[in-house]
Amino acid sequence: MMTLNVALCDWGTASWVDNHLTEVIQPILLRAPEVILEAPWGPPADIWNLGVVLIEVLDAVRLFDGRATQTGGVFQIKHHLEEMVALFGPFPPRLLAQGNRKIIAEYFDGQGNIHDPVPRPIALLENWIESLTGTNKEEFILLLKSMMKIDPDDGPTARELLGEAWFQHIAI
């Protein structure tokens, strides 16, 4: 059994679900899709955020960097969205309909595809996880795939996550 010591922090961007202090929550590279699109957000944004953080904690790598060499290696939200789609699939029409219309028009076409995507190699979540092997790695990948849903309505609650196989090997 692995022991995991956890310290919670808010990076200065925390807010209440029922009383938003701001709509800009989470550090940019950790933001949930609904937060980037300025769509309504709630606890599922924290679940997404935790998934991104878990990868950083375990393997000291960033899942997203929002850059592409084709555009000078500078961070762009468009590239961040492309990375999300490459790993977790397309943005559902319902979520796009709830987002900020200006943001949606800037980054998506009428079919929900990102405008002029930069060609990228095929992205596999499995390639990001190097510190785990065997069943532990498989369970961790399943955990991340359950947590990191483009559609916030498709993901598990925090209580449901506690039942995931990977957490059964962790002493928190």
N, C-alpha and C positions, 0 to 999 in steps of 0.2 A: 504494500500500500504506500502510495506517495503522500507526503505531507505538503500541504500548500498553505502558506501564511498569506493572508490577504489584508491589504490596507486600502480603504476606499478613499477616493478623492474626486473632486468635481471639475478640475482644471479651470475653475472659474466660470463655468458655463451651465451649471445645474439650474433646474427649475422644477416647479411643481406641475403635476399633470393637470390639475384643475385650476391653477392660477399661474399662467405663464408669465414669468418675469420678462422673458424675451422669446422670440421664435428661433433665435440663433443659439442652438444648444450644441454641445459636443465639439471637440476639436475637429477641424475640417476633414482630416484623413480618417477620422473615426466615425464620421456622421452617417447616420442611417439614411437610406434612400429618400424616405418621406421628409426628412429634415432638410436635405439638399434641395428638394423640390418645393419646399415651403408648403407642404401639404399638412393636414392635421397629424399630430404625432402624440404618442403616449408611451406606455411601458414597452411596447415592442422596439422602440428606438433604443432603449437601454439594453435589450437583449442583443440587438445587432452590435451595439457598441462593445458589449462584453465579448462577443465572438472575435472582433478585430483585436481587442486587447489580449485575449487568451493566446492568440498566435504570436503576438509580440513578446509576451511573457515567456512562452515556451521556447521559441526559436530566435528571439531577438531580430526578427525581420518585420518589415511593414508589408502588410498585404496589399495596400494601395499606396501609390505615390503621386498619382494624378499627372504624370509627365509622359512625354513621348519624344524620342529623339527627332522625329520628323518635324516637330514644331519647336525645336531648340531646347528641349529638356526643361521647359518652364512649366510650373504647375498650372493646369487649367481644369476647371470643373468638368468640362466635356470629357477630358481624358479619365478623370476619376469615374464618371458615369460609365464610360466604356469598359473600364476595369471591372466594375460591378457586374455589368452585363456579361462580360467574358467568363466570369466565375460563377455567377448565380442566375443567369438567364435574363430575359427581357423584362422591361417595366410593364406592368399590366395597365390596360386602358383606364381602369377605375382609378388607379393611383395618379396617372397622368392627368385625369380629369379633375382631381382634387388639388393638384399643385398650382403654383403661381403661374398664371398664363404667360407672362413674359419669359420666365425661365423655361417653360415647356416649349414655347415657340423658338427660343434661341437654340435649344439643344436637340429637339425631337421633330421628326416629320409627322405628317398626318396619320401614318400607320404605326406610330410609336417607336420608330427606329431612330437612333442617334444620327443627326446630320453628318454626312461625310466622315464616317469613322476612320480612324487611323488603323492601317493593317497591323495586327498583333499576332504573335504566335498563339496557338491554342493554349488556353489557361486551364490547368488542373489544380484543384485545391491540394491534392495529394503531393504535388511537387513542392509545396510550401512547408510541409511538415517534415523536418529532418531529425528532430530530437526523439521522436517516438517510433517504435517499430511494432510489427505484428498486430495482434488484436488491439493493443492499446492505441496504436495509430488509427486503425480502422474505426474504433469507437469514437475517437476524437474527431475524425473527419465527419462521421455521421452526426455528432453533436453540433459541429460548426454548420453543417448543411441544414440542420433543423433550426438553428438560431438565426442564420443569415439569409432570410427570405426577403427578396425584393418587395414582395407584397406583405406589409406588416400584419395583415389579417391572417396570413398563412402560418405564422410562427407560433411556437409554444409560449406559455406563460412561464414565469420564473418558477413557480411551483412544479409545473410539468417538467421543466428542465432537470430538477433534482432527481427525477426518475430515470434519466438517461444513463446508459451503461457506463460511460466514461466517468461520471461522477461517483459511481460505486467504488472506484479504486482510489478515490481522493479523500484524505482526512482534512476537513476544513475546520 
